[in-house]
């Protein structure tokens, strides 16, 4: 059993390496030579605007694929906790909000904390990324009909801290809430128009699971989404 | 003794012909740069260790993923030689794998660059690279 698992892990690591290196090379050749072709022959007679556009579409497709590869790689690297210390959720949250301040101000968005936030055990870097992705999602999937409101609260339950992040955005339909956390799944109603590739929530799930917790989405009393996740509590 | 360089002699160690074409293209508008290319780690070491009358380059651009003696082995051998160790070797690679990055820096790369997928981005990189290295003083070759 253990041997099989070790082999599986090794295979997975090898796959990640192939994704990060071997698949990138042919992609670079597609983009590089297509761009070189446009530079050298793009003004030739016979190649009209439509012809040029076809080649640009090829380049665009290959570049999107590179972003997907980066995404897979980023996801794969989140497998384990690099460190675990006592994390003050409140100061982590403040950092995230400060870093998103200009975006929030621009759209007239409001973020606030309800009540006391218990301390948790975890990786400050990963928890920052977790909160950052969630706030980023709230901004991305805000409703056009009302100014964005984000509300964070948390409580201790047994040896876990349950964190709830609510927004009044467009929400996730009930039947899509589970798969929203799958890699490269884009479920937002604006999935076609909003940038991104469906990595954010998958990364969040991976981070929460690396902390031994669970994450899920629900309908928020504010009218949008509430993301609930659990993290290890600090004793004493 | 050091002296100002008019032409920056660059050794490109790249086994893939297509990558070599694209790399040369990225450096094409750089003046005062001369790029010699070798395809294997063995040939790279000939230059670095001055075997067969080869002249050392000012700068090496090294693809890490080479057949046979790979980029890491080239670095290890070059850094063990009292003279070759002075030649800056910049990794120019497809790999974003963390292990490769760490290994590269452990083996004293003078830089670790990721080959951009986009030609314009590659040209920007070439521009910065030449701008930086051309302003350095080098030991006599």
Interface residues (C-beta under 8 A of the other chain):
Chain A: X16 X17 X20 X21 X22 X24 X25 X27 X28 X29 X31 X32 X33 X35 X36 X39 X62 X63 X66 X70 X73 X77
Chain B: X16 X18 X19 X22 X25 X65 X93 X94 X95 X96 X97 X98 X100 X115 X117 X118 X119 X120 X122
